[in-house]
Amino acid sequence: MNSPGSLDKMVPVTILTGFLGAGKTTLLKRILTEYHGKRIAVIENEFGPESIDNDLLVQDQDEEIIELSNGCVCCTVRGDLMRTLNDLRQRREAGELNFERVIIETTGMANPGPVCQTFFMDDDISEYYRLDAVVTIVDAKHGHKTLDEQEEAQKQVGFADRLLVSKKDLVSEAEYEDLRRRLVHINPRAEIEVVHFGEADLAKIIDISGFNLNTILDIDPQFLEEEHPDAAHDHVHDAHCGHDHVHDENCGHDHGHEHGHDHHHHPKPHDDSIGAFVFKSDKPFNPERLEEFLGGVVQVYGPDLLRYKGILYMKGINRRMLFQGVHMMMGAEPGKPWAANEKKSTKMVFIGRKLPQEIFTKGLEQCLSK
């Protein structure tokens, strides 16, 4: 965990991921040319023999790190991502390079999990760089087909703090709504924005603080309405939640929970292996029982858990506890005190691969104070 005072000095990192052809490079080129006044280091995390976008971003094939005319930096990961990040740090500290933030563009087939975990496994990386958010681009035209055929694409959606939907103009409103419902079921905590040819509001991509403590835990109301028809009015918008950073060596695993989605416009239900569920309660948790249960859950299901996050109401503690995790690593930290007139409650969201919702729900209920 980073101490709050150090966050301002750390270099924020955005992981940009998405389906092949969804528009990552278009967006990246726009950020590099139009995000005036900010010096950005872009890392292309391509796994092929050569980067498909080299001709667009990096002109000199022999150099691993290129400084662009506008002061931004581009480099290709030819070896290990940690080595590349440490190299950038050394050159920045030596005054050779000047950048304020990093954007990592992953290959279209990549699971973002291992990239995220780079920032929690290595002390040199975690003390210098702050993982800000995972931003995933989804192609509206081919979204359903890609999600049906590629579990990696489901992981990209499940890991996201922000989902950008491109090519909406190529589908009907009904088709878009159908895809949007599916995305919400896989990941109800990621805000969804429509983008046209990379014309995204950059403020909604940069400085999201998806991995920071005290970021808002907002679950899409549509998800709550469909999961719990009587719970829509319960949707809390000011719940603060904490996020501990996470790492585990199993992070190339698949993740998720099965969900059949009964869509009005899509002919058959989607049997996505990655999905989400929400746990809510007005009763306080017994802290010892909850810690023991969550410790066991993470040991058994950690490789299949992508992101989990929540605001917890704990017995004997007069402030909310902020909780979050990625894969095997989780943490909780005190949040702001409950207000005198505030209704105390717990809200948690779990996103993962074929997670047994009933086991999680019953186990959490048994941790509630009698």
Phi, psi and omega in degrees: 000140178269142175287145186305325184293338185272347188298323183297328184274346185280153180274117181286143183235131174249131174261119181256117183226174180157171184296155174302129178079007183283341178119021180299314184293322177301314180295317182298316179299321180293317178301316183293325184269332189248347184279073191295144174085355179243131177264122188241138170259122179255127177248125176264116184263064182271142182255356180281177181298330174210156183288130179293338184257010182304321182293336181276323190248321186239119185275327186260107185294336185280338183268142177273329180235126184239134173264126181277168185294334181271008178093351176284166184235140175234139175211159180246135177282109178260344179232245185260139182299320179301316181297318180297316180295319178293325177296315178298319180299312182300318182288330176290315181293331179279356180083007180283327180234149179230105176218155185252339181206165181235138170240126178255118176264116180274161173295151183300341181261006189274144167276122184292346185308304181298328179294316178302317188288342174306328186277356180240351186266338188239123184298321181297322179289312188290338179274344185252324183249143177244114178292117185271311185189159169256123179246123183244131177261131180242132179276115183298324184292317185249010187303309182300314183298316181295318179295324178295323190261338187235110177292333176300323179295323177296322178297319180300320178290317183295327181280345193291144167267336179216133177249125177252122181259118180259165174061032178295333181292347181268359180231162177284165179299321180295320179294320178296314181298324179296315179294320181299318178300319181294318179298320179296322179294323179287320184214091183282355183259357179265129176291141182251127178235140174271133178236144179245115176047044176080006181275052180280153171286110188297336177294340180268003179244326183261141176059054177273333182059040181294336181254009182267157170293155176066019170278154183294137170259098179247122177255133184304125182301329180299324179294316181293323180296318183283324181284316184226091186306332183268002187258001186300322182289348183277355189296117184262128183259351182248017180291124179264147185219150182250155188227117172264150183279158194222147171208148169198153187283353182267020195282003172274005183289163173282158181218149170147180183219135188291136178219121167274131181248122183268088185269149181282331189251352182254129192298326181234153179295149179269130179257064183290133179285338179256131181200188186218158168213159184244139172245130180227144175202146175265356179268149180282152174279147164280117188302316183295315181296319181295316181299319180294317181294312182295323177300317178293318181299316182293323178297320184276314189251001184311313181299335182264356177270123175274289181229140172216145193201149179187167170246127189246137173261111186247138178297135176080002179239121187271025175215157180291146173258135183257128192227138172198165178196163171225124181054235190277349187249131181219169177196162177224152183210148180296139174252202184285154180297151173292136176287155184302322184261011186271138176280118182282135179200163177253140170219124181229145174235135178241129178238125182188192185257118177046047179287137180281091186305320184296319179296315179298312185296312181297318179297316179295322178297325179289344178273353181286147180289135181286000000 
